[in-house]
Structures are given as structure tokens and as C-alpha cells.
């Protein structure tokens, strides 16, 4: 088994699916720092638009068998117990989402927390291939919902990263060399 990542997305953007609140500063999810993407204020029973993360920069060898894909994102809420995940999914190379794996019960904390969603192709509802994860349009999406209690609130996402676990094609090996080469004689060039 080999692992690539975690790689932070190279592209973050708001996708307008008709939700009530867009994600401002969506490109801030392209770095693991203190900047964040933030929804506009969401009223009771409101939904965000979709925050999408793409372009993870993988170069998994062709023909590798992808055994697991994990996405991690750091998030928080501006209010306690009022914002929930509504749609969380992997995106295939054409931008179509796989299975919605959102936790629609647990509210998003007011303290920043790292959330990891991890599984094989059946978990994500997408056939996993090296060509897919290497594609610049392979990605992840997040949509949130505001419950019926309280005042205006926002959701914040700081970054999105991806880790891929895979098996190399039969007959290929990864060789890691450490240190200096010595004794490179004439027959070894």
C-alpha cells in the first residue's frame, strides 16, 4: 500500500445551487491557515450554497488500485447548535456528486474542529481510479443547513485536504533512496 497526501485543494469556489447563502472568500480553503470561507448569514431553516474544493494535485501511477480516499476539512459555526451538514460528497471529474455522506444530526461546533470523511468507492458512490483522483476536477463539496432556532448565523471552513491510499499496479515498486551513492564505478553509470 502507498499513500499520497494530505494535499490541500488548489481550487476553492462557491457553487450556486439556489441555496440561500453563498460562501464568501471561498479561495481561502486553499491554505491551512487562519483564513476561512464563510457563508452569508443564514436565517432559520436556511441553506447555504455549495462550497467546492478541487484540484488536489495528485500524480498516482496509472493503473493503481485506489483503496481509500479521505477528505479532511476544518470548520466551525458562529452560533452554538444551530448549523448542520446538509450535503457532503465527493465530486467526479465532471462535477457530479456521489453519495451524500453528511452527518445531518450533529451540529457544527463554535470551536474549530477537523472533520474527516473516509472510505472506498462504495462509501463515496463513485468508482475510484487513478485517472479520477489525478484529474483537476476531482473534488469534494459541502453544503450546510441552519435549524429553526435563534438568529442569523454563519458556517466557516478553513481548508479542505485529501489523502489517497492505493496499491501500485502489479510488477511496479516504489523505491526510496536515502543518503549518498558511493562506489559508482564505470559499469554502474
C-alpha positions as CSV (number, residue, x, y, z in Angstrom):
1,X,0.0,0.0,0.0
2,X,1.1,3.5,-0.7
3,X,-0.4,6.8,0.5
4,X,-0.4,10.2,-1.2
5,X,-1.3,13.4,0.7
6,X,-2.7,15.0,2.5
7,X,-2.9,17.6,-0.3
8,X,-4.8,20.8,0.2
9,X,-7.1,21.8,-2.7
10,X,-5.8,24.1,-5.3
11,X,-9.2,25.5,-6.2
12,X,-12.0,26.5,-3.8
13,X,-15.2,28.2,-5.0
14,X,-18.9,28.8,-4.3
15,X,-21.3,26.8,-6.5
16,X,-24.7,28.5,-6.7
17,X,-27.3,25.7,-6.5
18,X,-30.0,28.1,-5.4
19,X,-29.3,27.9,-1.7
20,X,-30.0,31.0,0.5
21,X,-26.4,32.0,1.4
22,X,-23.3,31.9,-0.7
23,X,-19.8,31.1,0.5
24,X,-17.7,34.3,0.6
25,X,-13.9,34.1,0.3
26,X,-14.1,30.5,-1.0
27,X,-10.5,30.6,-2.2
28,X,-9.4,30.8,1.5
29,X,-9.9,27.0,1.7
30,X,-6.8,26.6,-0.5
31,X,-4.4,27.0,2.5
32,X,-4.2,25.6,6.1
33,X,-4.1,28.9,7.9
34,X,-6.4,31.2,9.9
35,X,-8.4,32.5,6.8
36,X,-11.7,30.9,6.0
37,X,-14.6,30.7,3.6
38,X,-17.8,31.9,5.3
39,X,-21.5,31.6,4.5
40,X,-23.6,34.7,4.4
41,X,-25.9,35.0,7.5
42,X,-28.4,32.1,7.4
43,X,-31.8,32.6,8.8
44,X,-33.9,29.8,10.4
45,X,-34.3,26.8,8.1
46,X,-32.0,28.4,5.5
47,X,-29.5,26.5,3.4
48,X,-26.0,27.5,2.2
49,X,-25.0,27.2,-1.4
50,X,-22.3,24.6,-2.1
51,X,-18.6,25.1,-1.2
52,X,-16.5,23.1,-3.6
53,X,-12.8,22.0,-3.4
54,X,-11.0,20.7,-6.4
55,X,-7.5,20.3,-7.9
56,X,-5.7,18.3,-5.2
57,X,-2.6,17.8,-7.4
58,X,-2.2,14.0,-7.2
59,X,0.0,12.0,-9.6
60,X,-1.0,8.5,-8.7
61,X,0.6,6.0,-11.1
62,X,-1.8,4.9,-13.9
63,X,-3.4,1.5,-13.2
64,X,-3.1,1.8,-9.4
65,X,-6.0,0.4,-7.4
66,X,-7.4,3.1,-5.2
67,X,-8.4,1.5,-1.9
68,X,-9.4,4.6,0.2
69,X,-10.0,8.3,-0.2
70,X,-10.1,10.6,2.8
71,X,-11.2,14.3,2.9
72,X,-10.5,16.4,5.9
73,X,-11.8,19.9,6.5
74,X,-11.6,22.3,9.4
75,X,-14.9,24.0,10.2
76,X,-16.8,26.0,12.9
77,X,-20.1,27.8,13.4
78,X,-20.7,31.3,14.6
79,X,-23.6,30.1,16.9
80,X,-24.0,27.0,19.1
81,X,-26.1,24.1,18.0
82,X,-27.7,25.7,15.0
83,X,-25.8,24.7,11.8
84,X,-25.6,21.1,10.5
85,X,-24.1,19.4,7.4
86,X,-26.7,19.0,4.7
87,X,-24.8,17.7,1.8
88,X,-21.2,16.4,1.8
89,X,-20.0,14.4,-1.2
90,X,-17.1,13.5,-3.4
91,X,-17.2,15.0,-6.9
92,X,-16.3,13.0,-10.0
93,X,-14.3,14.6,-12.8
94,X,-17.4,16.0,-14.5
95,X,-18.5,17.7,-11.2
96,X,-21.3,15.3,-10.4
97,X,-21.5,14.4,-6.7
98,X,-21.5,10.8,-5.4
99,X,-23.4,9.6,-2.3
100,X,-24.4,12.3,0.2
101,X,-22.5,11.3,3.4
102,X,-23.5,14.4,5.5
103,X,-24.0,14.0,9.2
104,X,-27.4,15.7,9.4
105,X,-27.7,15.2,13.2
106,X,-24.5,16.5,14.8
107,X,-24.3,20.3,14.9
108,X,-21.2,22.2,13.9
109,X,-19.2,23.4,17.0
110,X,-18.4,27.0,17.7
111,X,-14.8,25.8,18.2
112,X,-12.8,24.9,15.1
113,X,-12.7,21.2,14.5
114,X,-11.2,18.9,11.9
115,X,-13.7,16.5,10.3
116,X,-12.6,13.5,8.2
117,X,-14.8,11.6,5.8
118,X,-13.1,8.5,4.6
119,X,-14.0,5.4,2.6
120,X,-13.7,3.3,-0.5
121,X,-15.7,3.7,-3.8
122,X,-18.9,2.1,-2.4
123,X,-18.8,4.6,0.5
124,X,-18.4,7.6,-1.8
125,X,-20.7,6.2,-4.6
126,X,-18.1,6.8,-7.2
127,X,-15.8,4.4,-9.0
128,X,-12.3,5.3,-7.8
129,X,-9.4,5.2,-10.3
130,X,-6.0,6.8,-10.5
131,X,-7.3,8.9,-13.5
132,X,-10.1,10.2,-11.4
133,X,-8.1,11.3,-8.4
134,X,-5.4,12.8,-10.6
135,X,-8.0,14.9,-12.5
136,X,-8.0,18.7,-11.6
137,X,-11.8,18.5,-11.4
138,X,-11.9,15.6,-8.9
139,X,-13.2,17.1,-5.6
140,X,-15.3,17.5,-2.6
141,X,-18.4,19.6,-1.7
142,X,-20.0,20.9,1.5
143,X,-23.5,22.4,2.0
144,X,-24.9,23.3,5.4
145,X,-28.4,23.9,6.8
146,X,-29.4,26.3,9.6
147,X,-32.0,24.8,12.0
148,X,-35.1,26.6,13.2
149,X,-33.8,28.1,16.4
150,X,-32.3,31.6,17.1
151,X,-30.8,34.4,15.0
152,X,-28.6,34.8,11.9
153,X,-25.5,32.5,11.9
154,X,-22.6,31.6,9.7
155,X,-20.6,28.5,8.9
156,X,-16.8,28.7,8.4
157,X,-14.5,26.4,6.6
158,X,-10.7,26.9,6.8
159,X,-9.3,24.3,4.4
160,X,-10.0,21.0,2.6
161,X,-7.4,18.4,2.2
162,X,-7.4,14.9,0.6
163,X,-5.4,11.7,1.2
164,X,-5.4,8.8,-1.2
165,X,-4.4,5.2,-0.3
166,X,-3.6,2.9,-3.2
167,X,-1.9,-0.3,-4.4
168,X,0.6,0.0,-7.3
169,X,-0.1,-1.9,-10.5
170,X,1.3,-5.5,-10.4
171,X,5.0,-5.5,-11.0
172,X,5.7,-1.9,-10.0
173,X,7.5,-0.9,-6.9
174,X,8.3,2.3,-5.0
175,X,12.0,2.7,-4.2
176,X,13.0,5.2,-1.6
177,X,16.7,6.0,-1.6
178,X,18.4,7.8,1.4
179,X,21.9,9.1,1.7
180,X,24.7,9.5,-0.9
181,X,25.6,6.9,-3.5
182,X,29.1,5.6,-3.2
183,X,31.3,3.5,-5.4
184,X,29.7,4.5,-8.7
185,X,32.3,2.8,-10.9
186,X,32.4,2.6,-14.7
187,X,30.0,-0.2,-15.0
188,X,27.4,1.5,-12.9
189,X,26.7,4.7,-14.8
